[in-house]
Amino acid sequence: MTTTVSIILLVSINIGLLWLMMAAPLGQRTITLRRSFAHDPRRLWQAMRPQGNLTDWSPDVTAVRHGPALGLTDGQVELSMRYPDRRGQPVRRLCDLTESIAEDGVVSTSCRIIADSTLANSFWSRFHEERRIEPAPGGATLTLNISDHYRGLAFYLFRFFAMRREMTALETWLDTGRRQEGSLFTHPLTQIALAALSTLMLWPFFGLNGNGLAISILLTLVIILHELGHIAAYRAFGHQRVMLIFVPMLGGIAIGGRPYRSRFEIATCAMMGAGLSAFLVPVLVLVHASSGLEARILPVALHLPSAVLLLILGGFNLLNLLPMSRFDGGQVIRQVFPGRLQVLASLGLTLIVLMVGYEIGIPAAALVAGLAVVTLISLIGFRTNILRDELDPMSAPERLMAGFGLYAAVTIHSYAVITACKILFQE
């Protein structure tokens, strides 16, 4: 399999996965989990209902206020969540509960979310949760059903693993009396394992040999550096808890600790992935120049790897800056440029990338096909969280800094790609 075919295949797979994870129309779906517990059904019921011990074990809920205390009906409760809103306060959700107890001892509670301090009510319009506890020999069986409308597999999987985590936390509390802290999935060792798995899955696309493995490892390192840029920006804006999640084949995702407060925050956090990597471009150019046979300042063994890393670094970040909806470039453009200027800014960004492709010798037919792919992905609809409150607007100086920062990052990584290609393919 030639390098060109490998790249086309890898890009095609990633586009397909991106559509599946973020845009596939799954419709209304119900996730059902069932688990048996060797405990008294009455204790299990007290643990599950907000009026009982919910806050003692739940990984998400920290406080419960009942309807009468808020001037509401008995069937309504306000839940304070463990994660913060955009102002750093706990997210609050107002739930409408219906409880029922059958003659055979089966108890159930039905929940709908009618208000949220962060998300608009329309986000929860199709959400419905039901918890049912049935007596069983030696204990009880808990059934958890959550129904919602899903667009893309990512949020569906997130909901599924969140439900499993809740079941595990409940079981730990019932058995030990202690709250379970943390999650196995977000543990650093798990993420290291996923990064290694991603590296091995990418290896065949670059050739199942030593060089192919080296390229796959370098690509993983570039992805990590890119996500560290996002994390640095989150920290600078005061996010207390930040996570790096590896998704094999698709790369990494940096997740902030709270919703965004302003459009400038969104633009800066999106841009800093490529922004931090840009500082490495002159370093790699200098390393390459200083490790040649003539310079002999640095070991010659660094000469070729520095050029390969320069190409991977520039190419990955340049593609990430394309003006597509879920890419960093598209997020920055949406925040910086108002109205119709978004079209002109997107066109300018795309033309720069096409010019880079032409400069490094990519055939015109491939460039046209690439432009069609960019247009196709840009048309894919993505479901986004509908915020209850408007983001703080971007001031003129902030807009200027973010806009120039975007095109500076594009320019630097374009230079990296052109320089690396001249070194590797024209020397």
C-alpha positions in Angstrom: 0.0 0.0 0.0 1.6 3.3 -1.1 1.9 6.3 1.1 -0.8 8.2 -0.8 -3.3 5.4 -0.5 -2.5 5.0 3.2 -3.1 8.7 3.8 -6.4 8.7 1.8 -7.6 5.6 3.6 -6.7 7.0 7.1 -8.4 10.4 6.3 -11.5 8.5 5.0 -11.7 6.4 8.1 -11.4 9.4 10.3 -14.1 11.3 8.4 -16.4 8.3 8.8 -15.6 8.0 12.5 -16.1 11.7 13.0 -19.5 11.6 11.3 -20.5 8.5 13.3 -19.4 10.0 16.7 -20.7 13.5 16.2 -23.5 13.6 13.6 -25.1 10.2 13.0 -28.9 10.5 13.5 -29.5 7.9 16.1 -32.9 9.4 17.1 -34.7 8.6 20.3 -32.9 5.8 22.2 -33.3 4.2 25.6 -30.3 2.9 27.5 -31.1 0.1 30.0 -28.8 -1.2 32.7 -29.7 -3.8 35.2 -27.8 -5.0 38.2 -28.5 -7.3 41.2 -27.5 -6.3 44.7 -27.2 -8.5 47.8 -28.9 -5.9 50.0 -32.3 -5.1 51.4 -34.6 -3.6 48.7 -35.6 -0.9 51.3 -32.0 0.2 51.8 -31.5 0.3 48.0 -34.6 2.4 47.6 -33.5 4.8 50.2 -30.1 5.1 48.5 -31.7 5.8 45.1 -34.4 8.4 45.9 -33.4 12.0 46.4 -35.3 12.0 49.8 -32.9 9.3 51.1 -29.1 8.8 50.9 -28.5 9.9 47.3 -25.9 12.5 48.3 -23.9 10.0 50.4 -22.8 7.9 47.4 -23.6 9.6 44.1 -20.6 10.6 42.0 -22.5 13.6 40.6 -25.1 14.9 43.1 -23.8 16.9 46.2 -27.0 18.4 47.6 -30.8 18.0 47.3 -33.4 20.7 48.1 -37.0 19.6 48.1 -39.9 21.4 46.5 -41.6 23.0 49.6 -38.3 24.6 50.6 -38.2 26.3 47.2 -41.9 27.2 47.1 -42.6 24.3 44.7 -44.7 21.2 44.8 -43.7 18.0 46.7 -42.8 16.2 43.5 -40.1 18.6 42.5 -36.5 18.6 43.8 -33.4 20.7 43.0 -30.2 18.8 42.6 -26.8 20.5 43.0 -24.2 18.8 40.8 -20.6 18.1 41.5 -19.4 20.0 38.4 -19.5 23.8 38.2 -21.3 26.2 35.9 -19.6 29.0 33.9 -19.4 31.1 37.0 -17.8 28.4 39.1 -21.0 27.6 41.1 -22.5 24.1 41.2 -24.8 23.3 38.4 -28.4 23.2 39.6 -31.1 21.1 38.0 -34.8 21.2 38.9 -36.4 17.7 38.5 -40.0 16.6 38.4 -40.3 13.3 40.1 -43.1 10.6 40.2 -42.8 7.7 42.6 -44.9 4.6 42.7 -45.0 1.5 44.9 -46.7 -1.7 43.7 -48.3 -4.4 45.7 -45.6 -6.9 44.8 -42.9 -4.7 46.3 -41.7 -3.2 43.1 -40.8 0.5 43.6 -40.0 3.0 40.8 -39.3 6.7 40.3 -39.6 8.6 37.1 -37.7 11.9 36.5 -37.9 14.7 34.0 -35.6 17.7 34.1 -37.6 20.9 33.8 -34.9 23.5 34.5 -31.1 23.7 34.4 -28.8 26.6 35.5 -26.5 26.0 32.5 -28.4 24.4 29.6 -31.6 25.6 28.0 -34.8 23.7 28.8 -34.9 22.6 25.1 -31.8 20.5 25.7 -33.7 18.3 28.2 -37.1 18.2 26.3 -36.8 14.6 25.3 -34.9 13.3 28.4 -36.6 10.9 30.7 -35.1 8.7 33.4 -36.7 5.8 35.3 -35.3 3.8 38.2 -37.0 0.6 39.3 -36.2 -1.7 42.2 -37.6 -5.3 42.3 -37.2 -7.7 45.3 -35.1 -10.7 44.3 -33.8 -13.8 46.2 -31.1 -12.6 48.5 -31.5 -9.0 47.7 -32.9 -6.7 45.0 -32.5 -5.9 41.3 -32.1 -2.3 40.1 -33.1 -1.3 36.6 -32.0 2.0 35.2 -33.6 3.4 32.0 -32.6 6.7 30.4 -34.3 7.8 27.2 -33.1 10.8 25.1 -32.7 12.0 21.5 -29.2 11.4 20.2 -27.3 12.8 17.3 -23.9 11.1 17.1 -22.6 8.1 19.0 -20.3 10.1 21.3 -22.9 11.4 23.7 -24.8 8.1 23.7 -21.6 6.3 24.8 -20.9 9.0 27.3 -24.4 8.5 28.8 -23.9 4.7 28.9 -20.5 4.8 30.7 -21.9 7.5 33.1 -24.7 5.1 34.0 -22.2 2.2 34.6 -20.1 4.5 36.8 -23.2 5.3 38.8 -24.1 1.6 39.3 -20.5 0.9 40.4 -20.4 3.8 42.8 -23.7 2.7 44.4 -22.4 -0.9 44.8 -19.2 0.4 46.4 -21.2 2.5 48.9 -23.6 -0.3 49.7 -20.7 -2.7 50.4 -18.2 -0.4 52.1 -20.2 2.6 53.2 -17.6 4.9 51.4 -18.1 7.1 48.4 -16.1 6.0 45.3 -13.8 8.8 44.2 -12.5 9.1 40.6 -13.2 6.9 37.6 -11.2 4.1 36.0 -11.7 5.5 32.5 -10.2 8.9 33.4 -7.3 7.4 35.4 -3.9 8.4 33.9 -2.8 4.8 33.4 -6.0 4.2 31.3 -5.2 7.1 29.1 -1.6 6.0 28.7 -3.0 2.6 27.6 -5.4 4.2 25.1 -2.6 6.3 23.7 -0.5 3.2 23.2 -3.5 1.5 21.6 -4.0 4.5 19.3 -0.3 4.3 18.3 -0.6 0.6 17.4 -3.8 1.2 15.4 -2.1 3.9 13.4 1.0 1.8 12.7 -0.3 -0.2 9.7 -1.1 3.0 7.8 2.6 4.0 7.8 4.0 0.5 7.1 4.4 -2.4 9.5 8.1 -1.8 10.0 10.4 0.2 12.2 10.0 3.4 10.3 6.2 3.1 10.3 6.2 2.6 14.1 8.5 5.6 14.6 6.1 7.8 12.5 3.1 6.5 14.5 4.8 7.3 17.8 5.8 10.8 16.6 2.1 11.4 15.5 0.9 10.4 19.0 3.5 12.7 20.6 2.3 15.6 18.3 -1.3 14.9 19.4 -0.3 15.0 23.1 1.5 18.3 22.6 -1.5 19.7 20.8 -3.9 18.7 23.6 -1.5 20.1 26.2 -1.9 23.5 24.5 -5.6 23.3 25.0 -5.1 22.3 28.6 -2.7 25.2 29.3 -5.4 27.6 28.0 -8.1 26.0 30.2 -5.8 26.4 33.2 -5.1 30.0 32.3 -8.9 30.7 32.2 -9.3 29.2 35.7 -10.6 25.7 34.9 -9.9 23.7 38.1 -10.3 20.2 36.7 -9.1 19.4 33.2 -9.0 16.0 31.5 -7.1 14.6 28.5 -9.1 11.7 26.9 -7.5 9.6 24.2 -9.8 8.2 21.5 -8.0 5.6 19.3 -7.8 6.6 15.7 -9.4 10.0 16.3 -6.6 11.4 18.6 -7.1 13.2 21.9 -9.7 15.5 23.4 -9.0 18.0 26.1 -12.0 18.6 28.3 -12.4 21.8 30.5 -13.7 21.8 34.0 -16.7 24.0 33.4 -18.7 25.6 30.5 -17.1 28.5 28.7 -17.8 32.1 29.9 -17.0 34.1 26.9 -16.4 33.9 23.1 -12.8 35.0 23.7 -12.3 32.0 26.0 -13.6 29.6 23.4 -11.4 31.1 20.6 -8.3 31.1 22.8 -8.7 27.6 24.1 -9.4 26.3 20.6 -6.4 28.1 19.1 -3.8 27.2 21.7 -3.7 23.5 20.5 -1.9 24.7 17.4 -0.5 27.8 19.2 1.7 25.8 21.6 2.9 23.5 18.9 3.9 26.5 16.8 6.7 27.3 19.3 8.3 24.0 18.4 8.6 24.8 14.7 11.7 27.1 14.9 13.2 24.7 17.4 12.9 21.7 15.0 14.2 23.8 12.1 17.3 24.8 14.2 17.8 21.2 15.3 17.8 20.0 11.7 20.2 22.7 10.6 22.5 22.0 13.5 22.6 18.3 13.1 23.8 18.0 9.5 27.1 16.7 8.3 28.4 20.2 7.8 27.3 21.7 11.1 28.2 18.9 13.4 26.8 20.8 16.4 24.2 18.2 17.3 24.3 14.5 16.7 23.7 13.5 13.0 21.1 11.0 14.2 18.7 14.0 14.9 18.9 15.2 11.3 16.2 13.1 9.6 13.9 12.6 12.6 13.7 16.4 13.2 12.5 16.9 9.6 9.9 14.1 9.9 8.6 15.5 13.2 8.4 18.9 11.6 6.3 17.6 8.8 3.9 15.7 11.2 3.7 18.6 13.6 2.9 21.1 10.8 0.5 18.8 8.9 -1.5 17.7 11.9 -2.0 21.3 13.2 -2.6 22.8 9.8 -5.4 20.3 9.2 -6.8 21.1 12.7 -7.0 24.7 11.7 -9.2 24.1 8.7 -12.5 26.0 9.0 -14.7 23.0 9.8 -17.3 22.9 12.5 -15.7 20.7 15.1 -12.1 21.6 14.2 -10.2 24.2 16.1 -10.1 26.6 13.1 -13.8 26.5 12.7 -14.4 27.2 16.4 -12.1 30.2 16.3 -13.7 31.6 13.1 -17.2 31.3 14.6 -16.3 33.3 17.6 -14.0 36.0 16.0 -15.8 36.8 12.7 -19.4 38.0 12.8 -22.1 37.1 10.2 -21.0 36.9 6.6 -17.4 37.6 7.4 -17.2 34.0 8.6 -17.6 32.9 5.0 -14.7 35.1 3.8 -12.5 34.1 6.7 -13.2 30.4 6.0 -12.4 30.9 2.3 -9.2 32.6 3.1 -8.1 29.9 5.5 -9.0 27.2 3.0 -7.1 28.9 0.2 -3.9 29.1 2.3 -4.1 25.4 2.9 -4.7 24.7 -0.8 -1.7 26.9 -1.7 0.5 24.9 0.7 -0.7 21.7 -1.0 0.2 23.1 -4.4 3.6 24.3 -3.2 4.5 20.8 -1.9 3.5 19.2 -5.2 0.0 17.7 -4.4 -1.8 17.2 -7.8 -4.6 19.6 -8.6 -7.2 16.7 -8.7 -6.2 15.7 -5.1 -6.5 19.4 -4.0 -10.0 19.6 -5.5 -11.0 16.4 -3.8 -9.6 17.8 -0.5 -11.6 20.9 -1.0 -14.8 18.8 -1.6 -14.1 16.9 1.6 -13.6 20.1 3.6 -16.9 21.4 2.2 -18.7 18.1 3.0 -17.5 18.0 6.6 -18.4 21.7 7.0 -22.0 20.8 6.1 -22.3 18.0 8.7 -24.6 19.1 11.4 -23.4 18.6 15.0 -25.4 18.7 18.1 -24.1 21.2 20.6 -25.1 22.0 24.1 -27.7 24.8 24.1 -26.6 27.2 26.7 -29.2 28.9 28.9 -27.3 32.2 29.0 -25.5 34.0 26.2 -21.7 34.0 26.2 -19.9 37.2 27.1 -19.2 39.1 23.8 -15.7 39.5 22.5 -14.3 43.0 22.6 -12.5 44.6 19.6 -9.0 44.1 21.0 -9.8 40.5 21.9 -11.2 39.9 18.4 -8.0 41.4 16.9 -5.7 39.3 19.0 -7.6 36.1 18.3 -7.9 36.7 14.6 -4.3 37.5 14.1 -3.3 34.6 16.3 -5.3 32.2 14.1 -3.6 33.3 10.9 -0.2 33.5 12.6 -0.6 29.8 13.7 -1.7 28.9 10.1 1.3 30.7 8.6 3.8 29.1 11.0 2.5 25.5 10.4 2.3 26.2 6.7 6.0 27.1 6.8 6.7 23.9 8.7 5.0 21.7 6.1 6.7 23.4 3.1 10.1 23.4 4.8 9.8 19.7 5.9 8.7 18.6 2.4 11.6 20.4 0.8 14.0 18.7 3.2 12.6 15.2 2.9 11.6 15.1 -0.8 13.8 17.6 -2.6 17.2 17.2 -1.0 
